[in-house]
Amino acid sequence: MEVIGYICSLLIGVSLGLIGSGGSILAIPILVYFFKLTPEHATTHSLFIVGVTAAIAVRNHYRFGNLKMKEALYFAIPSIISLVLSRKYLLPSIPEVIAYRGVHITKQMLMMLLFAVLMIAASFSMILRTRFRQAPGKISVIRLMLLGSVIGIVTGFLGAGGGFLIVPVLIFYAGMNMRHAIATSLLIITINSLSGFIGDLVNNVAFDKRILVTVAATAITGMFTGLYFSRKIDGEKLKPLFGWFILLMGLFILAKELFFSR
């Protein structure tokens, strides 16, 4: 199963390099179903893998002047705070078994169900090829900070970078065009993910070094592949196809957790 997991791990980097999003949302199911990590431990691994992989793309965008540093900091600082706090206090506070009217849901099942919903939401934004128009006027700093805090909680709880959420926020409330929004989103994903991973290290969260290094190296290889083909292929045209793949994965997770979970 791990061989299939490594093949799929290439897609984490390819999608980030080619279309600027989607890769982080693949990491958790790959780590859970192919590397047999629990969803909670998978979030720690995902934060590192996504963070270092996105950093490769950020370097490429920096060379071409696509990054908007000031806007990124407005968003990232409150996002980091809420992310670290959610991993330190929110995630551990959820009971291992949640009972409601005779129905018992484990913490791990709840995380995967929420992640499946996130995947399905992300898939529709790709399939429908949603076009976000650049908002005119000044930067809405307060809204950037508030939305950054909310997305930080999502990233901290589910271990996903949330690029498909960050990009429209940067377009609507920071007045960026699509190219700058994608580049700046990758920078925010890098900062958030690595900050979350460092927070886990400080809190002595366990992780598998072998899986961490090998999957990250595989994803980085995919990143370089994606960056290479991004110069030859219009990534926007591939988004609907990738969206259908994400949708099928989300539906698979829902079915597995609701009907076939152990």
C-alpha positions as CSV (number, residue, x, y, z in Angstrom):
1,M,0.0,0.0,0.0
2,E,2.9,2.4,0.7
3,V,4.1,2.1,-2.9
4,I,0.7,3.4,-4.0
5,G,0.9,6.1,-1.3
6,Y,4.2,7.3,-2.7
7,I,2.8,7.5,-6.3
8,C,-0.1,9.5,-5.0
9,S,2.2,11.7,-3.0
10,L,3.7,13.0,-6.3
11,L,0.3,14.5,-6.9
12,I,0.6,16.7,-3.8
13,G,3.5,18.6,-5.5
14,V,2.3,18.3,-9.0
15,S,-1.0,20.0,-8.2
16,L,0.7,22.8,-6.2
17,G,3.2,23.4,-8.9
18,L,0.8,23.2,-11.8
19,I,-2.4,24.8,-10.5
20,G,-1.3,26.5,-7.3
21,S,-3.8,24.7,-5.0
22,G,-5.3,21.3,-4.2
23,G,-2.1,19.5,-3.2
24,S,-2.5,20.0,0.5
25,I,-6.0,18.5,0.5
26,L,-4.6,15.2,-0.8
27,A,-2.1,14.8,2.0
28,I,-4.4,13.6,4.8
29,P,-6.2,10.8,2.9
30,I,-2.9,9.6,1.5
31,L,-1.3,9.5,4.9
32,V,-4.4,7.9,6.6
33,Y,-5.3,5.2,4.0
34,F,-1.9,4.3,2.5
35,F,0.5,4.9,5.4
36,K,-2.0,3.9,8.1
37,L,-1.6,7.0,10.3
38,T,-4.4,8.1,12.5
39,P,-6.1,11.3,11.2
40,E,-4.8,13.3,14.1
41,H,-1.2,12.2,13.6
42,A,-1.6,12.6,9.8
43,T,-2.3,16.4,10.4
44,T,1.2,16.8,11.9
45,H,2.9,15.0,9.0
46,S,0.7,16.9,6.5
47,L,1.7,20.3,7.9
48,F,5.4,19.6,7.3
49,I,5.0,18.0,3.9
50,V,2.7,20.7,2.6
51,G,4.8,23.4,4.1
52,V,8.1,22.4,2.6
53,T,6.5,21.6,-0.8
54,A,4.7,24.9,-1.0
55,A,8.0,26.6,-0.1
56,I,9.5,25.4,-3.4
57,A,6.8,27.0,-5.4
58,V,7.1,30.2,-3.3
59,R,10.8,30.4,-4.3
60,N,9.8,30.2,-8.0
61,H,7.1,32.9,-7.6
62,Y,9.5,35.2,-5.8
63,R,11.9,35.1,-8.7
64,F,9.1,36.4,-10.9
65,G,7.9,39.1,-8.4
66,N,4.5,37.6,-7.8
67,L,4.5,37.8,-4.0
68,K,2.6,40.4,-2.0
69,M,4.5,40.4,1.3
70,K,2.5,43.1,3.2
71,E,-0.9,41.4,2.4
72,A,0.5,38.0,3.3
73,L,1.6,39.2,6.7
74,Y,-1.8,40.8,7.4
75,F,-3.4,37.4,6.7
76,A,-0.7,35.1,8.1
77,I,0.0,36.6,11.6
78,P,-3.6,36.1,13.0
79,S,-3.8,32.8,11.0
80,I,-0.6,31.5,12.7
81,I,-2.0,32.4,16.2
82,S,-5.3,30.7,15.7
83,L,-3.7,27.7,14.0
84,V,-1.2,27.1,16.9
85,L,-3.9,27.7,19.5
86,S,-6.3,25.3,17.8
87,R,-3.7,22.6,17.7
88,K,-2.7,23.1,21.3
89,Y,-6.2,23.5,22.8
90,L,-9.0,22.7,20.4
91,L,-7.8,19.4,18.9
92,P,-6.8,17.8,22.2
93,S,-10.1,18.9,23.8
94,I,-12.3,16.9,21.5
95,P,-13.2,13.6,23.2
96,E,-12.1,10.3,21.6
97,V,-15.8,9.2,21.4
98,I,-18.7,11.5,20.9
99,A,-22.1,10.1,21.9
100,Y,-25.3,11.8,20.7
101,R,-28.7,10.1,20.9
102,G,-27.3,6.7,20.9
103,V,-24.9,7.4,18.0
104,H,-21.2,7.0,18.7
105,I,-18.7,8.9,16.5
106,T,-15.0,8.6,17.2
107,K,-12.7,11.7,17.0
108,Q,-10.8,10.1,14.1
109,M,-14.1,9.5,12.2
110,L,-15.2,13.1,12.8
111,M,-12.0,14.5,11.5
112,M,-12.2,12.4,8.3
113,L,-15.9,13.3,7.7
114,L,-15.1,17.0,8.1
115,F,-12.1,16.6,5.8
116,A,-14.3,14.9,3.2
117,V,-16.8,17.8,3.3
118,L,-13.8,20.2,2.8
119,M,-12.6,18.1,-0.2
120,I,-16.1,18.2,-1.8
121,A,-16.3,22.0,-1.3
122,A,-12.9,22.4,-2.9
123,S,-13.8,20.2,-5.8
124,F,-16.8,22.3,-6.8
125,S,-14.7,25.5,-6.9
126,M,-12.4,23.6,-9.3
127,I,-15.0,21.9,-11.4
128,L,-17.1,25.0,-11.9
129,R,-13.9,26.9,-12.7
130,T,-15.0,29.8,-10.5
131,R,-13.6,33.1,-11.7
132,F,-13.0,35.6,-9.0
133,R,-12.8,39.3,-10.1
134,Q,-10.2,41.5,-8.6
135,A,-11.8,43.8,-6.1
136,P,-11.0,47.5,-6.6
137,G,-10.2,49.9,-3.7
138,K,-8.1,49.7,-0.6
139,I,-7.0,46.6,1.2
140,S,-9.6,45.5,3.9
141,V,-7.0,44.8,6.6
142,I,-9.6,43.9,9.3
143,R,-11.4,41.4,7.1
144,L,-8.1,39.9,6.0
145,M,-7.1,39.4,9.7
146,L,-10.5,38.0,10.7
147,L,-10.6,35.5,7.8
148,G,-7.0,34.6,8.4
149,S,-8.0,33.6,11.9
150,V,-10.8,31.4,10.7
151,I,-8.7,29.7,8.1
152,G,-6.0,29.2,10.7
153,I,-8.4,27.2,12.8
154,V,-9.4,25.1,9.7
155,T,-5.7,24.5,8.9
156,G,-4.9,23.6,12.5
157,F,-7.7,21.2,12.9
158,L,-7.6,19.4,9.6
159,G,-4.0,19.9,8.6
160,A,-4.9,21.3,5.2
161,G,-3.3,24.5,3.8
162,G,-6.7,25.8,2.5
163,G,-5.4,27.4,-0.7
164,F,-8.8,27.2,-2.3
165,L,-10.1,29.3,0.6
166,I,-7.2,31.7,0.7
167,V,-7.1,32.7,-3.0
168,P,-10.6,34.2,-3.1
169,V,-10.0,36.0,0.2
170,L,-6.9,37.7,-1.3
171,I,-8.7,38.7,-4.4
172,F,-11.8,40.1,-2.7
173,Y,-10.2,41.8,0.3
174,A,-6.6,42.5,-0.9
175,G,-7.4,43.5,-4.5
176,M,-5.0,41.0,-6.0
177,N,-5.2,39.5,-9.5
178,M,-5.2,35.7,-9.8
179,R,-1.5,35.3,-10.4
180,H,-0.5,37.3,-7.3
181,A,-3.3,35.6,-5.2
182,I,-2.0,32.1,-6.0
183,A,1.6,33.1,-5.3
184,T,0.8,34.8,-2.0
185,S,-1.5,32.0,-1.0
186,L,1.4,29.5,-1.3
187,L,3.5,31.8,0.9
188,I,0.7,31.9,3.5
189,I,0.4,28.1,3.3
190,T,4.1,27.7,3.8
191,I,4.2,30.0,6.8
192,N,1.0,28.5,8.4
193,S,2.0,24.9,7.8
194,L,5.5,25.1,9.1
195,S,4.4,27.2,12.1
196,G,1.9,24.5,12.9
197,F,4.5,21.8,12.6
198,I,6.9,23.7,14.8
199,G,4.2,24.1,17.4
200,D,3.7,20.3,17.4
201,L,7.4,19.8,17.9
202,V,7.3,22.2,20.9
203,N,4.3,20.2,22.3
204,N,6.1,16.9,21.8
205,V,3.6,15.5,19.3
206,A,4.9,12.2,17.9
207,F,5.6,11.7,14.2
208,D,7.2,9.1,12.0
209,K,10.5,10.5,10.7
210,R,10.7,8.0,7.8
211,I,7.2,8.8,6.5
212,L,7.8,12.6,7.0
213,V,11.1,12.7,5.0
214,T,10.2,10.2,2.2
215,V,6.7,11.6,1.5
216,A,8.0,15.2,1.6
217,A,10.8,14.3,-0.8
218,T,8.3,12.6,-3.1
219,A,6.0,15.6,-3.0
220,I,8.9,18.0,-3.7
221,T,9.8,15.9,-6.8
222,G,6.2,16.3,-7.9
223,M,6.5,20.0,-7.3
224,F,9.4,20.4,-9.7
225,T,7.5,18.3,-12.2
226,G,4.4,20.6,-11.8
227,L,6.5,23.7,-12.1
228,Y,8.1,22.4,-15.3
229,F,4.8,21.6,-17.0
230,S,3.2,24.9,-15.7
231,R,5.4,26.6,-18.4
232,K,3.9,24.4,-21.1
233,I,0.3,23.7,-20.0
234,D,-2.4,26.1,-18.8
235,G,-3.1,24.9,-15.3
236,E,-6.5,26.6,-15.3
237,K,-7.6,24.1,-18.0
238,L,-6.7,21.2,-15.8
239,K,-8.5,22.4,-12.7
240,P,-11.9,20.8,-13.6
241,L,-10.3,17.4,-14.1
242,F,-8.4,17.6,-10.8
243,G,-11.6,18.8,-9.2
244,W,-13.5,15.7,-10.3
245,F,-10.6,13.6,-8.8
246,I,-10.9,15.5,-5.5
247,L,-14.7,15.1,-5.5
248,L,-14.5,11.3,-6.0
249,M,-11.9,11.1,-3.2
250,G,-14.2,13.1,-0.9
251,L,-17.2,10.9,-1.7
252,F,-15.0,7.8,-1.1
253,I,-14.0,9.0,2.3
254,L,-17.6,9.8,3.3
255,A,-18.7,6.3,2.2
256,K,-15.8,4.6,3.9
257,E,-16.3,6.4,7.2
258,L,-20.1,6.2,7.3
259,F,-20.6,2.6,6.0
260,F,-17.3,0.7,6.1
261,S,-15.4,2.0,9.1
262,R,-14.2,-0.5,11.5
